[in-house]
Amino acid sequence: MTLPELERRADLIRREEVAAILARLEAMDDPSRRLPPRFEPEPYRPAQSTVDAFRLVAATGDVARLKAWLANRPKDAPLLLALLESPTSC
């Protein structure tokens, strides 16, 4: 065989290999079309440092200061007040 014919055959083999790879990729499920898995978001929970600070403020017994502190954290207040009312809190 001549050199140009060997190069042509090598090019044909490369094209066949590329075509086979592309066919396998097309046969696989396209990941870009998949929907992301649905996860329920975690329920909101204040940071542990916030809980610790709440316990310190509550331990002082200063109701006015505790009310002011909770007023600044309206998202955290329900859980923190539940901690205060639970028998094992503070």
Biopython code that builds the backbone (N, CA, C, O; Angstrom):
import numpy as np
from Bio.PDB.StructureBuilder import StructureBuilder

atoms = [
    (1, "MET", "N", (0.833, -1.174, 0.000)),
    (1, "MET", "CA", (0.000, 0.000, 0.000)),
    (1, "MET", "C", (0.882, 1.242, 0.000)),
    (1, "MET", "O", (2.001, 1.256, 0.513)),
    (2, "THR", "N", (0.338, 2.245, -0.580)),
    (2, "THR", "CA", (1.085, 3.498, -0.641)),
    (2, "THR", "C", (0.786, 4.326, 0.601)),
    (2, "THR", "O", (-0.180, 4.072, 1.321)),
    (3, "LEU", "N", (1.624, 5.305, 0.830)),
    (3, "LEU", "CA", (1.462, 6.169, 1.994)),
    (3, "LEU", "C", (0.134, 6.929, 1.964)),
    (3, "LEU", "O", (-0.541, 6.987, 2.992)),
    (4, "PRO", "N", (-0.266, 7.507, 0.845)),
    (4, "PRO", "CA", (-1.562, 8.197, 0.832)),
    (4, "PRO", "C", (-2.738, 7.260, 1.141)),
    (4, "PRO", "O", (-3.701, 7.666, 1.791)),
    (5, "GLU", "N", (-2.658, 6.013, 0.678)),
    (5, "GLU", "CA", (-3.736, 5.069, 0.961)),
    (5, "GLU", "C", (-3.761, 4.686, 2.439)),
    (5, "GLU", "O", (-4.838, 4.559, 3.022)),
    (6, "LEU", "N", (-2.581, 4.498, 3.056)),
    (6, "LEU", "CA", (-2.521, 4.210, 4.486)),
    (6, "LEU", "C", (-3.085, 5.380, 5.314)),
    (6, "LEU", "O", (-3.794, 5.167, 6.298)),
    (7, "GLU", "N", (-2.763, 6.604, 4.908)),
    (7, "GLU", "CA", (-3.285, 7.782, 5.614)),
    (7, "GLU", "C", (-4.797, 7.870, 5.468)),
    (7, "GLU", "O", (-5.497, 8.223, 6.417)),
    (8, "ARG", "N", (-5.307, 7.544, 4.267)),
    (8, "ARG", "CA", (-6.751, 7.581, 4.055)),
    (8, "ARG", "C", (-7.449, 6.541, 4.919)),
    (8, "ARG", "O", (-8.494, 6.816, 5.509)),
    (9, "ARG", "N", (-6.868, 5.340, 4.995)),
    (9, "ARG", "CA", (-7.463, 4.288, 5.832)),
    (9, "ARG", "C", (-7.411, 4.666, 7.319)),
    (9, "ARG", "O", (-8.370, 4.423, 8.052)),
    (10, "ALA", "N", (-6.314, 5.249, 7.758)),
    (10, "ALA", "CA", (-6.196, 5.686, 9.149)),
    (10, "ALA", "C", (-7.243, 6.755, 9.453)),
    (10, "ALA", "O", (-7.840, 6.764, 10.530)),
    (11, "ASP", "N", (-7.459, 7.659, 8.488)),
    (11, "ASP", "CA", (-8.481, 8.687, 8.672)),
    (11, "ASP", "C", (-9.870, 8.060, 8.747)),
    (11, "ASP", "O", (-10.694, 8.490, 9.555)),
    (12, "LEU", "N", (-10.143, 7.059, 7.926)),
    (12, "LEU", "CA", (-11.435, 6.369, 7.963)),
    (12, "LEU", "C", (-11.648, 5.666, 9.309)),
    (12, "LEU", "O", (-12.749, 5.690, 9.859)),
    (13, "ILE", "N", (-10.589, 5.043, 9.832)),
    (13, "ILE", "CA", (-10.690, 4.354, 11.117)),
    (13, "ILE", "C", (-10.975, 5.365, 12.224)),
    (13, "ILE", "O", (-11.817, 5.117, 13.087)),
    (14, "ARG", "N", (-10.265, 6.527, 12.204)),
    (14, "ARG", "CA", (-10.521, 7.574, 13.202)),
    (14, "ARG", "C", (-11.962, 8.058, 13.117)),
    (14, "ARG", "O", (-12.611, 8.263, 14.143)),
    (15, "ARG", "N", (-12.463, 8.241, 11.905)),
    (15, "ARG", "CA", (-13.846, 8.690, 11.733)),
    (15, "ARG", "C", (-14.835, 7.662, 12.279)),
    (15, "ARG", "O", (-15.837, 8.026, 12.895)),
    (16, "GLU", "N", (-14.553, 6.378, 12.052)),
    (16, "GLU", "CA", (-15.427, 5.327, 12.587)),
    (16, "GLU", "C", (-15.409, 5.329, 14.112)),
    (16, "GLU", "O", (-16.450, 5.159, 14.746)),
    (17, "GLU", "N", (-14.240, 5.520, 14.698)),
    (17, "GLU", "CA", (-14.141, 5.551, 16.155)),
    (17, "GLU", "C", (-14.887, 6.750, 16.730)),
    (17, "GLU", "O", (-15.582, 6.626, 17.739)),
    (18, "VAL", "N", (-14.748, 7.890, 16.102)),
    (18, "VAL", "CA", (-15.458, 9.086, 16.562)),
    (18, "VAL", "C", (-16.961, 8.883, 16.416)),
    (18, "VAL", "O", (-17.728, 9.257, 17.303)),
    (19, "ALA", "N", (-17.385, 8.294, 15.304)),
    (19, "ALA", "CA", (-18.813, 8.047, 15.097)),
    (19, "ALA", "C", (-19.354, 7.088, 16.158)),
    (19, "ALA", "O", (-20.472, 7.271, 16.639)),
    (20, "ALA", "N", (-18.577, 6.073, 16.526)),
    (20, "ALA", "CA", (-19.014, 5.130, 17.556)),
    (20, "ALA", "C", (-19.134, 5.829, 18.909)),
    (20, "ALA", "O", (-20.083, 5.579, 19.653)),
    (21, "ILE", "N", (-18.191, 6.691, 19.229)),
    (21, "ILE", "CA", (-18.251, 7.433, 20.489)),
    (21, "ILE", "C", (-19.488, 8.328, 20.506)),
    (21, "ILE", "O", (-20.213, 8.371, 21.499)),
    (22, "LEU", "N", (-19.725, 9.034, 19.420)),
    (22, "LEU", "CA", (-20.895, 9.909, 19.347)),
    (22, "LEU", "C", (-22.194, 9.119, 19.446)),
    (22, "LEU", "O", (-23.152, 9.572, 20.072)),
    (23, "ALA", "N", (-22.229, 7.943, 18.833)),
    (23, "ALA", "CA", (-23.434, 7.112, 18.903)),
    (23, "ALA", "C", (-23.692, 6.660, 20.340)),
    (23, "ALA", "O", (-24.838, 6.637, 20.788)),
    (24, "ARG", "N", (-22.628, 6.303, 21.060)),
    (24, "ARG", "CA", (-22.807, 5.914, 22.459)),
    (24, "ARG", "C", (-23.300, 7.086, 23.296)),
    (24, "ARG", "O", (-24.167, 6.920, 24.153)),
    (25, "LEU", "N", (-22.746, 8.275, 23.049)),
    (25, "LEU", "CA", (-23.182, 9.449, 23.790)),
    (25, "LEU", "C", (-24.644, 9.783, 23.507)),
    (25, "LEU", "O", (-25.387, 10.147, 24.419)),
    (26, "GLU", "N", (-25.055, 9.661, 22.260)),
    (26, "GLU", "CA", (-26.447, 9.937, 21.919)),
    (26, "GLU", "C", (-27.384, 8.897, 22.508)),
    (26, "GLU", "O", (-28.530, 9.205, 22.834)),
    (27, "ALA", "N", (-26.900, 7.662, 22.647)),
    (27, "ALA", "CA", (-27.736, 6.603, 23.197)),
    (27, "ALA", "C", (-27.941, 6.785, 24.699)),
    (27, "ALA", "O", (-28.956, 6.359, 25.250)),
    (28, "MET", "N", (-26.980, 7.413, 25.347)),
    (28, "MET", "CA", (-27.116, 7.654, 26.781)),
    (28, "MET", "C", (-28.115, 8.773, 27.006)),
    (28, "MET", "O", (-28.352, 9.603, 26.128)),
    (29, "ASP", "N", (-28.688, 8.782, 28.177)),
    (29, "ASP", "CA", (-29.595, 9.850, 28.542)),
    (29, "ASP", "C", (-28.804, 11.140, 28.634)),
    (29, "ASP", "O", (-27.758, 11.187, 29.282)),
    (30, "ASP", "N", (-29.294, 12.179, 27.995)),
    (30, "ASP", "CA", (-28.615, 13.466, 27.997)),
    (30, "ASP", "C", (-28.725, 14.101, 29.384)),
    (30, "ASP", "O", (-29.824, 14.487, 29.782)),
    (31, "PRO", "N", (-27.619, 14.225, 30.138)),
    (31, "PRO", "CA", (-27.695, 14.759, 31.494)),
    (31, "PRO", "C", (-28.214, 16.199, 31.542)),
    (31, "PRO", "O", (-28.793, 16.611, 32.547)),
    (32, "SER", "N", (-28.016, 16.960, 30.480)),
    (32, "SER", "CA", (-28.476, 18.349, 30.504)),
    (32, "SER", "C", (-29.998, 18.447, 30.442)),
    (32, "SER", "O", (-30.563, 19.495, 30.756)),
    (33, "ARG", "N", (-30.660, 17.378, 30.046)),
    (33, "ARG", "CA", (-32.122, 17.391, 29.952)),
    (33, "ARG", "C", (-32.790, 16.812, 31.193)),
    (33, "ARG", "O", (-34.012, 16.872, 31.329)),
    (34, "ARG", "N", (-32.001, 16.259, 32.084)),
    (34, "ARG", "CA", (-32.573, 15.681, 33.293)),
    (34, "ARG", "C", (-33.050, 16.776, 34.228)),
    (34, "ARG", "O", (-32.436, 17.839, 34.322)),
    (35, "LEU", "N", (-34.133, 16.514, 34.907)),
    (35, "LEU", "CA", (-34.610, 17.441, 35.929)),
    (35, "LEU", "C", (-33.815, 17.208, 37.209)),
    (35, "LEU", "O", (-33.481, 16.070, 37.538)),
    (36, "PRO", "N", (-33.519, 18.262, 37.915)),
    (36, "PRO", "CA", (-32.801, 18.055, 39.176)),
    (36, "PRO", "C", (-33.693, 17.301, 40.152)),
    (36, "PRO", "O", (-34.916, 17.439, 40.110)),
    (37, "PRO", "N", (-33.092, 16.507, 41.029)),
    (37, "PRO", "CA", (-33.915, 15.781, 42.003)),
    (37, "PRO", "C", (-34.632, 16.765, 42.916)),
    (37, "PRO", "O", (-34.113, 17.830, 43.252)),
    (38, "ARG", "N", (-35.830, 16.378, 43.301)),
    (38, "ARG", "CA", (-36.622, 17.253, 44.168)),
    (38, "ARG", "C", (-36.362, 16.891, 45.621)),
    (38, "ARG", "O", (-36.622, 15.775, 46.071)),
    (39, "PHE", "N", (-35.850, 17.861, 46.319)),
    (39, "PHE", "CA", (-35.588, 17.680, 47.740)),
    (39, "PHE", "C", (-36.435, 18.684, 48.498)),
    (39, "PHE", "O", (-36.574, 19.838, 48.092)),
    (40, "GLU", "N", (-36.983, 18.236, 49.578)),
    (40, "GLU", "CA", (-37.703, 19.153, 50.443)),
    (40, "GLU", "C", (-36.660, 19.975, 51.194)),
    (40, "GLU", "O", (-35.705, 19.423, 51.739)),
    (41, "PRO", "N", (-36.840, 21.277, 51.220)),
    (41, "PRO", "CA", (-35.855, 22.077, 51.956)),
    (41, "PRO", "C", (-35.944, 21.778, 53.446)),
    (41, "PRO", "O", (-37.008, 21.483, 53.990)),
    (42, "GLU", "N", (-34.800, 21.866, 54.071)),
    (42, "GLU", "CA", (-34.749, 21.671, 55.519)),
    (42, "GLU", "C", (-35.579, 22.758, 56.190)),
    (42, "GLU", "O", (-35.555, 23.906, 55.745)),
    (43, "PRO", "N", (-36.303, 22.431, 57.234)),
    (43, "PRO", "CA", (-37.033, 23.487, 57.933)),
    (43, "PRO", "C", (-36.044, 24.478, 58.543)),
    (43, "PRO", "O", (-34.938, 24.114, 58.945)),
    (44, "TYR", "N", (-36.468, 25.731, 58.602)),
    (44, "TYR", "CA", (-35.571, 26.759, 59.117)),
    (44, "TYR", "C", (-35.236, 26.483, 60.577)),
    (44, "TYR", "O", (-36.077, 26.078, 61.380)),
    (45, "ARG", "N", (-33.993, 26.718, 60.872)),
    (45, "ARG", "CA", (-33.525, 26.535, 62.230)),
    (45, "ARG", "C", (-32.435, 27.563, 62.488)),
    (45, "ARG", "O", (-31.531, 27.713, 61.666)),
    (46, "PRO", "N", (-32.498, 28.267, 63.598)),
    (46, "PRO", "CA", (-31.452, 29.264, 63.868)),
    (46, "PRO", "C", (-30.100, 28.584, 64.112)),
    (46, "PRO", "O", (-30.022, 27.412, 64.480)),
    (47, "ALA", "N", (-29.064, 29.352, 63.896)),
    (47, "ALA", "CA", (-27.715, 28.841, 64.126)),
    (47, "ALA", "C", (-27.532, 28.498, 65.601)),
    (47, "ALA", "O", (-28.193, 29.069, 66.469)),
    (48, "GLN", "N", (-26.637, 27.571, 65.870)),
    (48, "GLN", "CA", (-26.382, 27.181, 67.251)),
    (48, "GLN", "C", (-25.877, 28.357, 68.078)),
    (48, "GLN", "O", (-26.176, 28.456, 69.268)),
    (49, "SER", "N", (-25.116, 29.245, 67.454)),
    (49, "SER", "CA", (-24.627, 30.418, 68.190)),
    (49, "SER", "C", (-25.791, 31.313, 68.627)),
    (49, "SER", "O", (-25.739, 31.922, 69.696)),
    (50, "THR", "N", (-26.846, 31.391, 67.797)),
    (50, "THR", "CA", (-28.024, 32.171, 68.161)),
    (50, "THR", "C", (-28.752, 31.528, 69.335)),
    (50, "THR", "O", (-29.212, 32.220, 70.244)),
    (51, "VAL", "N", (-28.852, 30.207, 69.312)),
    (51, "VAL", "CA", (-29.500, 29.486, 70.412)),
    (51, "VAL", "C", (-28.712, 29.687, 71.699)),
    (51, "VAL", "O", (-29.288, 29.915, 72.762)),
    (52, "ASP", "N", (-27.393, 29.601, 71.594)),
    (52, "ASP", "CA", (-26.551, 29.801, 72.782)),
    (52, "ASP", "C", (-26.694, 31.220, 73.324)),
    (52, "ASP", "O", (-26.784, 31.416, 74.536)),
    (53, "ALA", "N", (-26.715, 32.207, 72.433)),
    (53, "ALA", "CA", (-26.873, 33.593, 72.873)),
    (53, "ALA", "C", (-28.242, 33.788, 73.517)),
    (53, "ALA", "O", (-28.363, 34.498, 74.515)),
    (54, "PHE", "N", (-29.260, 33.167, 72.957)),
    (54, "PHE", "CA", (-30.602, 33.253, 73.533)),
    (54, "PHE", "C", (-30.611, 32.700, 74.952)),
    (54, "PHE", "O", (-31.209, 33.290, 75.852)),
    (55, "ARG", "N", (-29.959, 31.589, 75.144)),
    (55, "ARG", "CA", (-29.923, 30.989, 76.482)),
    (55, "ARG", "C", (-29.221, 31.905, 77.481)),
    (55, "ARG", "O", (-29.622, 31.998, 78.641)),
    (56, "LEU", "N", (-28.174, 32.578, 77.021)),
    (56, "LEU", "CA", (-27.486, 33.519, 77.910)),
    (56, "LEU", "C", (-28.386, 34.694, 78.276)),
    (56, "LEU", "O", (-28.452, 35.099, 79.437)),
    (57, "VAL", "N", (-29.084, 35.243, 77.271)),
    (57, "VAL", "CA", (-29.973, 36.375, 77.532)),
    (57, "VAL", "C", (-31.120, 35.942, 78.441)),
    (57, "VAL", "O", (-31.500, 36.667, 79.361)),
    (58, "ALA", "N", (-31.669, 34.758, 78.180)),
    (58, "ALA", "CA", (-32.784, 34.266, 78.998)),
    (58, "ALA", "C", (-32.331, 33.986, 80.427)),
    (58, "ALA", "O", (-33.111, 34.154, 81.364)),
    (59, "ALA", "N", (-31.103, 33.569, 80.602)),
    (59, "ALA", "CA", (-30.599, 33.241, 81.936)),
    (59, "ALA", "C", (-30.438, 34.472, 82.819)),
    (59, "ALA", "O", (-30.421, 34.358, 84.045)),
    (60, "THR", "N", (-30.319, 35.645, 82.208)),
    (60, "THR", "CA", (-30.178, 36.864, 83.011)),
    (60, "THR", "C", (-31.466, 37.210, 83.739)),
    (60, "THR", "O", (-31.434, 37.889, 84.766)),
    (61, "GLY", "N", (-32.607, 36.750, 83.217)),
    (61, "GLY", "CA", (-33.883, 37.032, 83.852)),
    (61, "GLY", "C", (-34.441, 38.407, 83.526)),
    (61, "GLY", "O", (-35.480, 38.792, 84.063)),
    (62, "ASP", "N", (-33.777, 39.146, 82.664)),
    (62, "ASP", "CA", (-34.220, 40.488, 82.276)),
    (62, "ASP", "C", (-35.228, 40.350, 81.132)),
    (62, "ASP", "O", (-34.847, 40.163, 79.976)),
    (63, "VAL", "N", (-36.515, 40.443, 81.466)),
    (63, "VAL", "CA", (-37.581, 40.218, 80.488)),
    (63, "VAL", "C", (-37.558, 41.275, 79.388)),
    (63, "VAL", "O", (-37.757, 40.946, 78.219)),
    (64, "ALA", "N", (-37.321, 42.523, 79.735)),
    (64, "ALA", "CA", (-37.292, 43.601, 78.745)),
    (64, "ALA", "C", (-36.167, 43.363, 77.735)),
    (64, "ALA", "O", (-36.347, 43.523, 76.528)),
    (65, "ARG", "N", (-35.014, 42.981, 78.258)),
    (65, "ARG", "CA", (-33.881, 42.707, 77.358)),
    (65, "ARG", "C", (-34.179, 41.505, 76.471)),
    (65, "ARG", "O", (-33.840, 41.521, 75.287)),
    (66, "LEU", "N", (-34.805, 40.465, 77.015)),
    (66, "LEU", "CA", (-35.157, 39.275, 76.244)),
    (66, "LEU", "C", (-36.154, 39.628, 75.147)),
    (66, "LEU", "O", (-36.015, 39.164, 74.015)),
    (67, "LYS", "N", (-37.165, 40.448, 75.469)),
    (67, "LYS", "CA", (-38.148, 40.858, 74.459)),
    (67, "LYS", "C", (-37.479, 41.646, 73.336)),
    (67, "LYS", "O", (-37.768, 41.428, 72.159)),
    (68, "ALA", "N", (-36.595, 42.552, 73.700)),
    (68, "ALA", "CA", (-35.890, 43.357, 72.692)),
    (68, "ALA", "C", (-35.003, 42.469, 71.821)),
    (68, "ALA", "O", (-34.929, 42.650, 70.605)),
    (69, "TRP", "N", (-34.342, 41.523, 72.449)),
    (69, "TRP", "CA", (-33.458, 40.621, 71.723)),
    (69, "TRP", "C", (-34.263, 39.789, 70.726)),
    (69, "TRP", "O", (-33.851, 39.628, 69.577)),
    (70, "LEU", "N", (-35.406, 39.263, 71.157)),
    (70, "LEU", "CA", (-36.260, 38.468, 70.274)),
    (70, "LEU", "C", (-36.891, 39.327, 69.181)),
    (70, "LEU", "O", (-37.100, 38.845, 68.068)),
    (71, "ALA", "N", (-37.198, 40.587, 69.475)),
    (71, "ALA", "CA", (-37.786, 41.477, 68.467)),
    (71, "ALA", "C", (-36.829, 41.689, 67.302)),
    (71, "ALA", "O", (-37.261, 41.924, 66.174)),
    (72, "ASN", "N", (-35.535, 41.608, 67.572)),
    (72, "ASN", "CA", (-34.533, 41.754, 66.512)),
    (72, "ASN", "C", (-34.357, 40.474, 65.695)),
    (72, "ASN", "O", (-33.659, 40.478, 64.681)),
    (73, "ARG", "N", (-34.973, 39.400, 66.122)),
    (73, "ARG", "CA", (-34.837, 38.105, 65.446)),
    (73, "ARG", "C", (-36.215, 37.464, 65.238)),
    (73, "ARG", "O", (-36.487, 36.402, 65.797)),
    (74, "PRO", "N", (-37.075, 38.088, 64.450)),
    (74, "PRO", "CA", (-38.448, 37.576, 64.316)),
    (74, "PRO", "C", (-38.505, 36.180, 63.694)),
    (74, "PRO", "O", (-39.418, 35.409, 63.989)),
    (75, "LYS", "N", (-37.549, 35.855, 62.846)),
    (75, "LYS", "CA", (-37.555, 34.533, 62.220)),
    (75, "LYS", "C", (-37.160, 33.439, 63.210)),
    (75, "LYS", "O", (-37.608, 32.298, 63.100)),
    (76, "ASP", "N", (-36.323, 33.799, 64.170)),
    (76, "ASP", "CA", (-35.839, 32.832, 65.157)),
    (76, "ASP", "C", (-36.754, 32.708, 66.375)),
    (76, "ASP", "O", (-36.742, 31.686, 67.062)),
    (77, "ALA", "N", (-37.536, 33.734, 66.638)),
    (77, "ALA", "CA", (-38.301, 33.817, 67.884)),
    (77, "ALA", "C", (-39.188, 32.604, 68.167)),
    (77, "ALA", "O", (-39.183, 32.126, 69.302)),
    (78, "PRO", "N", (-39.955, 32.074, 67.197)),
    (78, "PRO", "CA", (-40.837, 30.950, 67.539)),
    (78, "PRO", "C", (-40.091, 29.736, 68.081)),
    (78, "PRO", "O", (-40.508, 29.153, 69.082)),
    (79, "LEU", "N", (-39.013, 29.356, 67.446)),
    (79, "LEU", "CA", (-38.265, 28.186, 67.923)),
    (79, "LEU", "C", (-37.597, 28.488, 69.259)),
    (79, "LEU", "O", (-37.570, 27.636, 70.147)),
    (80, "LEU", "N", (-37.063, 29.686, 69.403)),
    (80, "LEU", "CA", (-36.387, 30.032, 70.648)),
    (80, "LEU", "C", (-37.360, 30.062, 71.818)),
    (80, "LEU", "O", (-37.035, 29.608, 72.916)),
    (81, "LEU", "N", (-38.550, 30.595, 71.583)),
    (81, "LEU", "CA", (-39.555, 30.605, 72.655)),
    (81, "LEU", "C", (-39.993, 29.176, 72.993)),
    (81, "LEU", "O", (-40.275, 28.866, 74.151)),
    (82, "ALA", "N", (-40.048, 28.315, 71.981)),
    (82, "ALA", "CA", (-40.372, 26.914, 72.252)),
    (82, "ALA", "C", (-39.288, 26.278, 73.115)),
    (82, "ALA", "O", (-39.580, 25.455, 73.983)),
    (83, "LEU", "N", (-38.040, 26.661, 72.874)),
    (83, "LEU", "CA", (-36.943, 26.146, 73.722)),
    (83, "LEU", "C", (-37.116, 26.617, 75.160)),
    (83, "LEU", "O", (-36.884, 25.869, 76.111)),
    (84, "LEU", "N", (-37.523, 27.859, 75.295)),
    (84, "LEU", "CA", (-37.705, 28.426, 76.640)),
    (84, "LEU", "C", (-38.823, 27.716, 77.377)),
    (84, "LEU", "O", (-38.748, 27.538, 78.593)),
    (85, "GLU", "N", (-39.860, 27.307, 76.657)),
    (85, "GLU", "CA", (-40.997, 26.651, 77.295)),
    (85, "GLU", "C", (-40.792, 25.166, 77.522)),
    (85, "GLU", "O", (-41.529, 24.553, 78.294)),
    (86, "SER", "N", (-39.801, 24.575, 76.861)),
    (86, "SER", "CA", (-39.577, 23.146, 77.035)),
    (86, "SER", "C", (-38.952, 22.881, 78.407)),
    (86, "SER", "O", (-38.237, 23.733, 78.935)),
    (87, "PRO", "N", (-39.216, 21.708, 78.984)),
    (87, "PRO", "CA", (-38.726, 21.435, 80.336)),
    (87, "PRO", "C", (-37.205, 21.308, 80.440)),
    (87, "PRO", "O", (-36.657, 21.480, 81.528)),
    (88, "THR", "N", (-36.512, 21.014, 79.343)),
    (88, "THR", "CA", (-35.062, 20.807, 79.412)),
    (88, "THR", "C", (-34.284, 22.008, 78.904)),
    (88, "THR", "O", (-33.090, 21.882, 78.629)),
    (89, "SER", "N", (-34.918, 23.172, 78.770)),
    (89, "SER", "CA", (-34.217, 24.323, 78.212)),
    (89, "SER", "C", (-33.446, 25.059, 79.299)),
    (89, "SER", "O", (-33.668, 24.883, 80.497)),
    (90, "CYS", "N", (-32.532, 25.889, 78.818)),
    (90, "CYS", "CA", (-31.701, 26.768, 79.651)),
    (90, "CYS", "C", (-31.259, 26.005, 80.853)),
    (90, "CYS", "O", (-30.547, 26.545, 81.699)),
]
sb = StructureBuilder()
sb.init_structure("model")
sb.init_model(0)
sb.init_chain("A")
sb.init_seg("    ")
for serial, (resi, resn, name, xyz) in enumerate(atoms, 1):
    if name == "N":
        sb.init_residue(resn, " ", resi, " ")
    sb.init_atom(name, np.array(xyz, "f"), 0.0, 1.0, " ", f" {name:<3s}", serial, name[0])
structure = sb.get_structure()
